[in-house]
Amino acid sequence: MPSHESQAHSSGPAENTPTSACDRPTRTPSNRSTVHATPTFLPAAPANSHPPRTSRSADSRDTGRRADSPTHGSLIVGPTVAEDVQILENYLSLGTNTASRPRGYRTVFSANNDPVIYWSVPKRREGLHMAKDPGRSQLEVMEQVLGPAQDELITLFFRFVHPCFPIMDEGMLEDLRERRMKAVSCTLRCWVLMTAVPLWDRSPVLRNWPHPSHAFLANQALMSLQEDFMVPGMHTVCAAILDLLARPVKSVANNITVAARTVGLAHSLGLNRDPSSWHATAAEKSLRVRLWWAVLINDHWASLAHGTPPNIISDRYDVPIPDLATCTPSPTSDEERRALESFRQLCILTEVLSGPLNLVYSLKTQADTATRELRKAECTLDEWEMSVRHLFDLRPETEPPAGHCSLWLCFLSLKLLIQRLYLRLALLQPAHSAEEEKHYRNGMLRKAALAVLDFVIALEPSHCHEFWFAHVTHYLVTSTTILLRCTIEAPDPSIAHTSMAKLLTFRQKLVTATTEWGWDLADLCLERCSEAITRIAEAHSAADAAAHSMDIHHMGEVGSSDMLLQPLTDMGAFLPADSLDFPWEMLWDTFDGPSTAIQ
């Protein structure tokens, strides 16, 4: 097997025969590529594994691609070990006996004394019985349930999901469009169908058919992904990303686990490294960039949603933000082009999010350092907002940005996070020296929460039928909870009444969006916060009635504001708390101030 980087595209050993239809490679022209379990430039199975061999096709020779080995995959070598392997390889390559070179290694990049090397590892655990074709049995069940609706679901996926999260290459998309299903991973096919099921009513054909059981299909797709993680590869990353984009959003523990496993797999495949100078096809480089950013987006925004630290640190990847050409070589419509640009802007917004997330979870950050970081993030966010308004010609003050609602809600949620951190820093300061700052930050936090609710209240049915980032359902819960707290702690009765009226309007909007428009992302917020809104509203009504019944002298002694707030001081009586799907109580108690840690 050639091991030197100059031989990355030379003729290699004959390809291994796939073990199943799901693993079978697609014969493609030279300008196409297909998602395989391992990158095309990676090493084949070691010679001593003796897999069955077939003759190499002309198409494989043209593209330099090879089929997956049924027994071995490839993982990236750690940076320090990679340097040692390269020195050993260079020494052994001086001899004439190429067989004496280290087996199972392939160098794909070696400039600047920073080699990127992959090595061959067994795919399956020795002695462990696993499914021969991961996802095959679950796919067959889903196909039986969906029947002829499959084709329409794939069409919905292409129209509404893929442009917003372009995680498949052109070869894979063409295979799906042409219904060459045997060329596509079984697990990935499960998740393509599963991701499109919530869009059922968007199809004029399917909306007249009875809805399949969403929970049953979701469980089948999840089981296929669990099997696929036993023999993981690039297709597993694709399927896992679709899992995190899909429903149900209430499976918080599972989503946290899948997100962490996906990040670990992405690192092991080297997706966190910039492939622009690698010995690989342009299509594969593009795919790796898009996959990495899809993983990063889900990791960071899931961290904000679930209250768990992000698994990716900003100085441990160097993959550039994808441009429009990287997302797709040829957008077919203005609508697709706008969706792809929205994905790119979400990548930029995710980089801004990384700074505040570090402050949320850091156990050692000092208050003065945190303030500087928040100001930096706030300025960057202001610049991003202006650029996006100009790019998409957005006027969110008058109407929600059609086609970009999910992106805008993420933006508003990030602004809310920044204000929440500012308030927590203000609470660190001594009471006698920063009372004005605390009142100001409380007001800014309330304003940021109201912005989220106002945005949702303005939504129309067409907005709810767009592609929505699944994590936004948790941001609705967060925004509602924060505004409830601001209502409880309002320094003035008029402010409390205004906030309460907004919360009641917001709740009614969510009920309408759920029952009449089928917006499933509203369900969790109604489930978690509806009772709290009702109880606090009733407490306000009772306080108002008591205040009106008092005589002027008694009101002067007691104070109408105190009467209003007295029944509402115990937040725990109204707001639910759960460490998994209601994490915001613990998100802020993580700084060490100059002398006092945030409690």
C-alpha positions as CSV (number, residue, x, y, z in Angstrom):
1,M,0.0,0.0,0.0
2,P,1.5,3.4,-0.9
3,S,2.2,5.4,2.2
4,H,3.9,8.6,1.0
5,E,1.7,11.6,0.4
6,S,2.8,11.9,-3.2
7,Q,1.1,8.6,-3.9
8,A,-2.2,9.5,-2.5
9,H,-4.0,9.3,-5.8
10,S,-1.9,6.6,-7.4
11,S,-3.3,3.2,-8.2
12,G,-3.8,1.2,-5.1
13,P,-4.9,-2.3,-4.1
14,A,-8.0,-3.8,-5.6
15,E,-11.2,-2.7,-3.9
16,N,-12.9,-4.8,-1.3
17,T,-16.2,-6.3,-2.1
18,P,-19.0,-4.7,0.0
19,T,-20.8,-6.9,2.5
20,S,-24.2,-5.5,1.8
21,A,-26.3,-3.4,-0.4
22,C,-26.1,-0.6,2.1
23,D,-22.3,-0.6,1.8
24,R,-22.1,-1.0,-2.0
25,P,-20.3,1.8,-3.7
26,T,-21.9,3.8,-6.5
27,R,-20.3,3.9,-9.9
28,T,-20.0,7.6,-10.6
29,P,-18.5,9.8,-13.2
30,S,-15.3,11.6,-12.4
31,N,-17.0,14.8,-11.2
32,R,-19.1,13.1,-8.5
33,S,-18.4,11.8,-5.1
34,T,-20.4,9.6,-2.7
35,V,-20.5,9.5,1.1
36,H,-18.5,6.5,2.2
37,A,-17.8,5.2,5.7
38,T,-14.2,6.4,5.4
39,P,-12.6,9.2,3.4
40,T,-11.3,8.3,0.0
41,F,-7.7,9.1,0.7
42,L,-7.5,6.9,3.8
43,P,-5.7,3.5,4.0
44,A,-7.4,0.3,3.0
45,A,-7.4,-2.7,5.3
46,P,-4.0,-4.1,6.2
47,A,-2.7,-6.8,3.8
48,N,-3.0,-9.5,6.5
49,S,-6.7,-9.0,6.8
50,H,-7.2,-10.8,3.4
51,P,-10.6,-9.3,2.4
52,P,-12.2,-10.6,-0.8
53,R,-11.0,-8.7,-3.9
54,T,-12.6,-7.6,-7.1
55,S,-11.2,-5.8,-10.1
56,R,-11.1,-2.1,-9.8
57,S,-13.6,-0.2,-12.0
58,A,-12.7,2.5,-14.5
59,D,-14.8,5.0,-12.5
60,S,-12.8,4.2,-9.3
61,R,-9.6,4.8,-11.2
62,D,-10.8,8.1,-12.6
63,T,-11.9,9.5,-9.2
64,G,-9.3,7.9,-7.0
65,R,-12.1,6.7,-4.7
66,R,-12.2,3.3,-3.2
67,A,-15.0,1.3,-1.6
68,D,-15.2,0.8,2.1
69,S,-13.3,-2.1,3.6
70,P,-15.8,-4.5,5.2
71,T,-13.3,-5.1,8.1
72,H,-11.4,-1.9,8.6
73,G,-11.9,1.9,8.8
74,S,-9.6,4.8,9.3
75,L,-9.0,7.3,12.2
76,I,-6.8,10.3,12.5
77,V,-3.4,9.9,14.3
78,G,-2.8,12.3,17.2
79,P,-0.6,15.3,16.4
80,T,2.5,14.2,18.4
81,V,2.4,10.6,17.2
82,A,1.8,11.8,13.6
83,E,5.1,13.6,13.6
84,D,6.9,10.4,14.8
85,V,5.1,8.3,12.2
86,Q,6.2,10.7,9.5
87,I,9.8,10.6,10.5
88,L,9.7,6.8,10.6
89,E,8.0,6.6,7.2
90,N,10.5,8.9,5.6
91,Y,13.4,6.9,7.0
92,L,12.0,3.5,5.8
93,S,11.0,4.9,2.4
94,L,14.7,5.5,1.6
95,G,15.1,1.7,1.2
96,T,13.9,-0.2,-1.9
97,N,11.7,-2.6,0.1
98,T,8.4,-0.6,0.2
99,A,6.8,-3.5,2.2
100,S,9.0,-2.5,5.1
101,R,7.2,0.8,5.6
102,P,4.7,1.1,8.5
103,R,1.5,-0.7,7.5
104,G,-1.9,1.0,7.7
105,Y,-0.8,4.6,7.5
106,R,-1.6,7.3,5.0
107,T,-0.3,10.9,5.0
108,V,-2.7,13.4,3.5
109,F,-0.9,16.6,4.4
110,S,2.6,17.3,5.7
111,A,3.5,21.0,5.3
112,N,4.7,23.3,8.1
113,N,5.8,20.3,10.2
114,D,2.2,19.6,10.9
115,P,1.4,16.3,9.2
116,V,-2.1,14.8,9.1
117,I,-2.0,11.0,9.0
118,Y,-4.6,8.4,9.2
119,W,-4.2,4.8,10.3
120,S,-6.3,1.7,9.7
121,V,-8.3,0.2,12.6
122,P,-10.8,-2.7,12.8
123,K,-14.4,-1.7,12.3
124,R,-15.9,-4.3,14.5
125,R,-15.2,-5.5,18.0
126,E,-13.7,-8.9,18.0
127,G,-16.1,-11.6,19.2
128,L,-19.1,-9.2,19.4
129,H,-22.1,-10.1,17.3
130,M,-23.5,-7.1,15.5
131,A,-25.9,-6.4,12.7
132,K,-24.3,-7.3,9.3
133,D,-26.0,-4.3,7.7
134,P,-26.5,-1.5,10.3
135,G,-30.0,0.0,9.9
136,R,-31.2,-2.6,7.4
137,S,-34.0,-4.1,9.5
138,Q,-35.2,-0.7,10.8
139,L,-35.2,0.7,7.3
140,E,-37.3,-2.2,6.0
141,V,-39.9,-1.5,8.8
142,M,-40.0,2.2,8.0
143,E,-40.4,1.5,4.3
144,Q,-43.4,-0.8,5.1
145,V,-45.0,1.9,7.2
146,L,-44.5,4.7,4.8
147,G,-45.1,2.8,1.6
148,P,-45.4,5.1,-1.5
149,A,-45.0,8.2,0.7
150,Q,-41.2,7.6,0.7
151,D,-40.6,9.4,-2.6
152,E,-42.6,12.5,-1.5
153,L,-40.7,12.6,1.8
154,I,-37.4,12.6,0.0
155,T,-38.6,15.4,-2.2
156,L,-39.6,17.3,1.0
157,F,-36.1,16.7,2.4
158,F,-34.5,18.2,-0.7
159,R,-36.7,21.2,-0.7
160,F,-36.8,22.2,3.0
161,V,-34.1,20.4,4.9
162,H,-31.0,20.0,2.8
163,P,-30.6,23.7,1.7
164,C,-30.7,24.7,5.3
165,F,-28.2,22.1,6.5
166,P,-26.2,20.9,3.4
167,I,-24.5,17.9,4.9
168,M,-24.5,15.6,1.8
169,D,-22.3,15.8,-1.2
170,E,-23.6,16.0,-4.8
171,G,-23.1,12.3,-5.4
172,M,-25.3,11.3,-2.5
173,L,-28.0,13.8,-3.4
174,E,-28.1,12.5,-7.0
175,D,-28.4,8.9,-5.7
176,L,-31.3,9.9,-3.6
177,R,-33.0,12.0,-6.3
178,E,-32.6,9.1,-8.8
179,R,-33.8,6.7,-6.1
180,R,-30.5,4.6,-6.3
181,M,-31.2,3.7,-2.7
182,K,-28.7,0.7,-2.5
183,A,-25.9,3.2,-2.9
184,V,-26.9,5.0,0.3
185,S,-26.3,3.9,3.9
186,C,-29.4,2.3,5.4
187,T,-29.1,4.4,8.5
188,L,-28.8,7.6,6.6
189,R,-31.9,6.7,4.5
190,C,-33.8,6.1,7.8
191,W,-32.9,9.6,8.9
192,V,-33.6,11.3,5.6
193,L,-37.1,9.9,5.9
194,M,-37.4,10.7,9.6
195,T,-36.3,14.3,9.2
196,A,-38.9,14.9,6.5
197,V,-41.9,13.4,8.4
198,P,-42.6,16.6,10.4
199,L,-43.0,18.3,7.0
200,W,-45.8,15.9,6.0
201,D,-48.4,18.6,5.7
202,R,-46.2,20.7,3.4
203,S,-46.8,18.3,0.6
204,P,-50.1,18.7,-1.3
205,V,-50.0,14.9,-1.9
206,L,-49.3,13.8,1.7
207,R,-51.5,16.2,3.5
208,N,-54.5,14.2,2.4
209,W,-53.1,11.0,3.8
210,P,-53.2,9.9,7.4
211,H,-50.1,10.7,9.4
212,P,-47.9,7.8,10.3
213,S,-46.9,7.3,14.0
214,H,-44.1,9.8,14.5
215,A,-42.9,8.2,17.7
216,F,-42.7,4.7,16.1
217,L,-40.7,6.0,13.2
218,A,-38.4,8.0,15.4
219,N,-37.6,4.9,17.5
220,Q,-36.8,2.9,14.4
221,A,-34.5,5.5,13.1
222,L,-32.8,5.9,16.6
223,M,-32.2,2.1,16.7
224,S,-30.6,2.2,13.3
225,L,-28.3,5.0,14.5
226,Q,-27.3,3.0,17.6
227,E,-26.3,0.1,15.3
228,D,-24.4,2.4,13.0
229,F,-22.3,3.8,15.9
230,M,-20.9,0.3,16.3
231,V,-19.3,0.5,12.9
232,P,-19.0,4.3,12.5
233,G,-17.9,6.4,9.6
234,M,-18.7,9.6,7.7
235,H,-22.2,8.4,7.0
236,T,-22.7,8.0,10.8
237,V,-21.9,11.7,11.3
238,C,-24.5,12.6,8.6
239,A,-27.2,10.5,10.2
240,A,-26.4,11.8,13.7
241,I,-26.7,15.4,12.5
242,L,-30.1,14.6,11.0
243,D,-31.1,13.0,14.3
244,L,-30.2,16.2,16.2
245,L,-32.2,18.3,13.6
246,A,-35.2,16.0,13.8
247,R,-38.0,15.4,16.3
248,P,-38.9,14.6,19.0
249,V,-37.1,17.5,20.8
250,K,-38.1,16.2,24.2
251,S,-35.6,13.3,24.1
252,V,-33.1,15.5,25.9
253,A,-30.9,12.8,27.5
254,N,-30.6,11.0,24.2
255,N,-29.8,14.2,22.3
256,I,-27.1,15.1,24.7
257,T,-25.5,11.6,24.3
258,V,-25.8,11.6,20.5
259,A,-24.3,15.1,20.3
260,A,-21.3,14.1,22.4
261,R,-20.7,10.8,20.5
262,T,-20.9,12.7,17.2
263,V,-18.3,15.2,18.2
264,G,-16.0,12.4,19.3
265,L,-16.5,10.6,16.0
266,A,-15.9,13.8,14.0
267,H,-12.6,14.4,15.8
268,S,-11.5,10.8,15.2
269,L,-12.2,11.3,11.5
270,G,-10.2,14.5,11.4
271,L,-13.2,16.7,10.5
272,N,-11.8,19.4,12.8
273,R,-8.8,20.0,10.5
274,D,-8.8,22.3,7.5
275,P,-8.7,19.9,4.4
276,S,-8.1,22.6,1.8
277,S,-4.5,21.5,1.2
278,W,-5.1,17.8,1.5
279,H,-4.7,15.1,-1.2
280,A,-8.5,14.7,-1.7
281,T,-11.1,15.6,-4.3
282,A,-12.7,19.0,-4.1
283,A,-16.1,17.4,-3.4
284,E,-14.7,15.6,-0.4
285,K,-13.0,18.7,1.0
286,S,-16.3,20.5,0.6
287,L,-18.2,17.8,2.4
288,R,-15.7,17.6,5.3
289,V,-16.0,21.4,5.8
290,R,-19.8,21.3,5.8
291,L,-20.0,18.3,8.1
292,W,-17.7,19.9,10.6
293,W,-19.7,23.0,10.8
294,A,-22.9,21.1,11.1
295,V,-21.4,19.2,14.1
296,L,-20.1,22.4,15.6
297,I,-23.4,24.2,15.3
298,N,-25.3,21.4,17.0
299,D,-22.7,21.1,19.7
300,H,-22.8,24.8,20.7
301,W,-26.5,25.4,20.4
302,A,-27.3,22.1,22.1
303,S,-25.1,23.3,25.0
304,L,-27.2,26.5,25.2
305,A,-30.4,24.5,25.1
306,H,-29.5,21.6,27.5
307,G,-27.2,23.2,30.1
308,T,-24.2,20.9,29.3
309,P,-20.7,22.3,28.5
310,P,-19.8,22.3,24.7
311,N,-17.6,19.5,23.6
312,I,-15.7,21.6,21.1
313,I,-13.2,24.3,22.0
314,S,-12.5,27.1,19.6
315,D,-8.7,26.6,19.4
316,R,-9.0,22.9,18.5
317,Y,-10.2,23.3,15.0
318,D,-9.1,25.3,12.0
319,V,-11.9,24.6,9.5
320,P,-12.9,27.8,7.6
321,I,-16.5,28.9,7.6
322,P,-18.0,27.6,4.3
323,D,-18.7,30.0,1.5
324,L,-21.6,29.6,-0.9
325,A,-19.5,27.6,-3.3
326,T,-18.5,25.2,-0.6
327,C,-22.1,24.6,0.4
328,T,-23.1,23.7,-3.1
329,P,-21.5,24.1,-6.5
330,S,-24.7,25.1,-8.3
331,P,-27.8,26.4,-6.3
332,T,-30.8,25.7,-8.4
333,S,-33.0,28.7,-7.2
334,D,-32.9,31.9,-5.3
335,E,-34.8,30.2,-2.5
336,E,-32.0,27.5,-2.2
337,R,-29.3,30.2,-2.4
338,R,-30.9,32.1,0.5
339,A,-31.2,29.0,2.6
340,L,-27.6,28.1,2.0
341,E,-26.6,31.7,3.0
342,S,-28.7,31.3,6.1
343,F,-26.6,28.2,7.0
344,R,-23.4,30.1,6.5
345,Q,-24.7,33.0,8.7
346,L,-25.6,30.4,11.4
347,C,-21.9,29.2,11.2
348,I,-20.8,32.8,11.9
349,L,-23.3,33.2,14.7
350,T,-22.1,30.0,16.2
351,E,-18.6,31.4,16.5
352,V,-20.0,34.4,18.3
353,L,-21.8,32.1,20.7
354,S,-18.6,30.2,21.7
355,G,-17.4,33.2,23.8
356,P,-20.4,33.5,26.0
357,L,-20.7,29.7,26.3
358,N,-17.1,29.6,27.7
359,L,-18.2,32.2,30.4
360,V,-21.3,30.2,31.3
361,Y,-19.4,27.0,32.1
362,S,-16.0,28.3,33.2
363,L,-15.3,27.6,36.8
364,K,-12.3,30.0,37.0
365,T,-13.2,33.1,35.0
366,Q,-12.8,36.4,36.8
367,A,-15.6,39.0,36.7
368,D,-13.5,41.7,35.0
369,T,-12.4,39.2,32.3
370,A,-16.0,38.1,31.8
371,T,-17.1,41.7,31.3
372,R,-14.6,42.3,28.6
373,E,-15.6,39.1,26.8
374,L,-19.2,40.0,26.9
375,R,-18.6,43.5,25.5
376,K,-16.6,41.9,22.7
377,A,-19.4,39.4,21.9
378,E,-22.0,42.2,22.1
379,C,-20.1,44.3,19.6
380,T,-19.5,41.4,17.2
381,L,-23.2,40.5,17.5
382,D,-24.2,44.1,16.6
383,E,-22.0,43.9,13.5
384,W,-23.4,40.6,12.5
385,E,-27.0,41.9,12.8
386,M,-26.3,44.8,10.5
387,S,-24.6,42.7,7.9
388,V,-27.5,40.1,7.9
389,R,-30.1,42.8,7.7
390,H,-28.4,44.2,4.6
391,L,-27.7,40.8,3.1
392,F,-31.3,39.5,3.4
393,D,-33.0,42.9,3.4
394,L,-34.6,42.1,6.7
395,R,-37.0,44.3,8.7
396,P,-37.8,42.2,11.7
397,E,-39.3,45.2,13.5
398,T,-42.3,45.1,11.2
399,E,-42.5,41.4,10.3
400,P,-40.6,38.2,10.9
401,P,-37.9,37.5,8.4
402,A,-39.5,34.9,6.1
403,G,-37.2,32.1,5.3
404,H,-34.8,33.0,8.2
405,C,-37.0,32.8,11.3
406,S,-35.0,30.0,12.9
407,L,-31.8,32.0,12.3
408,W,-33.3,35.1,13.8
409,L,-34.6,33.3,16.9
410,C,-31.1,31.9,17.5
411,F,-29.8,35.5,17.3
412,L,-32.4,36.8,19.8
413,S,-31.6,33.9,22.1
414,L,-27.9,34.8,22.0
415,K,-28.7,38.4,22.9
416,L,-30.7,37.1,25.8
417,L,-27.8,35.0,27.0
418,I,-25.5,37.9,27.0
419,Q,-27.9,40.1,29.0
420,R,-28.4,37.2,31.5
421,L,-24.6,37.0,32.0
422,Y,-24.4,40.8,32.4
423,L,-27.0,40.6,35.2
424,R,-25.2,37.8,37.0
425,L,-22.0,39.9,36.9
426,A,-23.9,42.8,38.4
427,L,-25.1,40.7,41.2
428,L,-21.5,39.9,42.1
429,Q,-20.9,43.5,43.1
430,P,-21.5,44.8,46.6
431,A,-25.1,45.9,47.1
432,H,-24.2,49.4,48.2
433,S,-22.1,50.2,45.1
434,A,-24.0,48.7,42.2
435,E,-27.7,49.0,42.8
436,E,-28.2,51.2,39.7
437,E,-26.3,48.7,37.6
438,K,-28.4,45.9,38.8
439,H,-31.6,47.7,38.0
440,Y,-30.3,48.6,34.5
441,R,-29.2,45.0,33.8
442,N,-32.5,43.7,35.0
443,G,-34.3,46.0,32.6
444,M,-32.1,45.0,29.7
445,L,-32.7,41.3,30.4
446,R,-36.4,41.9,30.5
447,K,-36.2,43.8,27.1
448,A,-34.2,40.9,25.6
449,A,-36.8,38.3,26.8
450,L,-39.6,40.5,25.4
451,A,-37.9,40.6,22.1
452,V,-38.1,36.8,21.8
453,L,-41.7,36.7,22.8
454,D,-42.6,39.6,20.4
455,F,-40.9,37.8,17.6
456,V,-42.9,34.6,18.2
457,I,-46.2,36.5,18.6
458,A,-45.7,38.0,15.2
459,L,-45.3,34.6,13.4
460,E,-47.8,33.7,10.8
461,P,-48.6,30.1,9.6
462,S,-46.2,30.4,6.7
463,H,-43.4,31.1,9.1
464,C,-44.2,28.1,11.2
465,H,-44.0,25.9,8.1
466,E,-40.4,26.8,7.4
467,F,-37.4,24.8,8.4
468,W,-36.7,25.3,12.2
469,F,-33.6,24.4,14.1
470,A,-34.9,21.9,16.6
471,H,-33.0,23.5,19.6
472,V,-35.1,26.7,19.4
473,T,-37.9,24.9,21.3
474,H,-35.7,25.1,24.4
475,Y,-35.0,28.8,23.8
476,L,-38.7,29.4,24.0
477,V,-38.8,27.8,27.4
478,T,-35.7,29.8,28.5
479,S,-37.1,33.2,27.3
480,T,-40.5,32.5,29.0
481,T,-38.8,31.5,32.3
482,I,-36.6,34.6,32.3
483,L,-39.6,36.9,31.7
484,L,-41.5,35.2,34.5
485,R,-38.6,35.9,36.8
486,C,-38.5,39.5,35.6
487,T,-42.3,39.8,36.3
488,I,-41.8,38.4,39.8
489,E,-39.0,40.8,40.6
490,A,-40.3,43.9,38.7
491,P,-39.6,47.1,40.7
492,D,-42.8,48.7,39.5
493,P,-46.4,47.3,39.2
494,S,-46.9,48.7,35.7
495,I,-43.8,46.8,34.5
496,A,-45.1,43.6,36.0
497,H,-48.5,44.1,34.4
498,T,-47.0,44.7,31.0
499,S,-44.8,41.6,31.2
500,M,-47.7,39.5,32.4
501,A,-49.9,40.7,29.6
502,K,-47.2,39.8,27.1
503,L,-46.8,36.3,28.6
504,L,-50.5,35.6,28.3
505,T,-50.6,36.8,24.7
506,F,-47.5,34.6,24.0
507,R,-49.1,31.6,25.5
508,Q,-52.2,32.0,23.5
509,K,-50.1,32.3,20.3
510,L,-48.3,29.1,21.1
511,V,-51.6,27.3,21.6
512,T,-52.8,28.6,18.2
513,A,-49.5,27.6,16.5
514,T,-49.8,24.1,18.0
515,T,-53.4,23.3,17.5
516,E,-54.1,25.2,14.2
517,W,-50.8,25.4,12.4
518,G,-49.1,22.2,13.6
519,W,-46.0,24.0,15.0
520,D,-44.7,21.2,17.2
521,L,-41.8,23.3,18.6
522,A,-44.3,25.1,20.8
523,D,-45.3,22.0,22.7
524,L,-42.5,21.9,25.1
525,C,-42.9,25.5,26.2
526,L,-46.6,25.0,26.8
527,E,-45.9,21.9,28.8
528,R,-43.1,23.5,30.9
529,C,-44.4,27.0,31.4
530,S,-48.2,27.2,30.9
531,E,-49.0,26.4,34.6
532,A,-46.4,28.9,35.9
533,I,-47.9,31.6,33.7
534,T,-51.4,30.8,35.0
535,R,-50.5,30.8,38.6
536,I,-48.5,34.0,38.5
537,A,-51.3,35.7,36.5
538,E,-53.8,34.6,39.2
539,A,-51.5,35.9,41.9
540,H,-51.4,39.3,40.1
541,S,-55.1,39.4,39.8
542,A,-55.5,38.6,43.5
543,A,-53.0,41.3,44.4
544,D,-54.8,43.8,42.2
545,A,-58.2,43.0,43.9
546,A,-56.7,43.4,47.3
547,A,-55.1,46.7,46.4
548,H,-58.3,48.1,45.1
549,S,-60.2,47.2,48.3
550,M,-57.8,49.1,50.6
551,D,-58.4,52.5,51.8
552,I,-56.0,55.3,51.0
553,H,-54.5,55.3,54.5
554,H,-53.8,51.6,54.5
555,M,-52.3,51.7,51.0
556,G,-49.9,54.4,52.2
557,E,-48.7,52.3,55.1
558,V,-48.3,49.0,53.3
559,G,-47.4,50.1,49.7
560,S,-49.2,48.8,46.7
561,S,-46.0,47.6,45.2
562,D,-45.2,45.4,48.2
563,M,-48.7,44.0,48.2
564,L,-48.3,43.1,44.5
565,L,-45.0,41.4,44.9
566,Q,-45.4,39.7,48.3
567,P,-47.2,36.5,47.0
568,L,-44.7,36.1,44.1
569,T,-41.4,36.1,45.9
570,D,-41.0,32.3,45.9
571,M,-40.0,31.4,42.3
572,G,-39.8,27.8,43.2
573,A,-43.5,27.7,43.8
574,F,-44.2,28.5,40.2
575,L,-41.3,27.4,38.0
576,P,-40.4,23.8,37.3
577,A,-36.8,22.7,37.5
578,D,-35.2,19.7,35.9
579,S,-31.4,19.3,35.4
580,L,-31.9,18.0,31.9
581,D,-34.6,19.9,30.1
582,F,-34.8,23.0,32.3
583,P,-31.1,23.9,32.9
584,W,-31.1,27.7,33.2
585,E,-31.1,27.8,37.0
586,M,-27.6,26.4,37.0
587,L,-26.2,28.2,33.9
588,W,-25.1,31.3,35.7
589,D,-23.5,30.1,38.9
590,T,-20.2,29.4,37.4
591,F,-17.9,32.4,37.7
592,D,-15.4,33.1,40.5
593,G,-15.6,36.8,41.1
594,P,-12.8,38.9,42.6
595,S,-13.7,37.6,46.1
596,T,-17.1,35.9,45.8
597,A,-18.1,33.1,43.6
598,I,-21.5,33.3,42.0
599,Q,-23.8,31.2,44.2
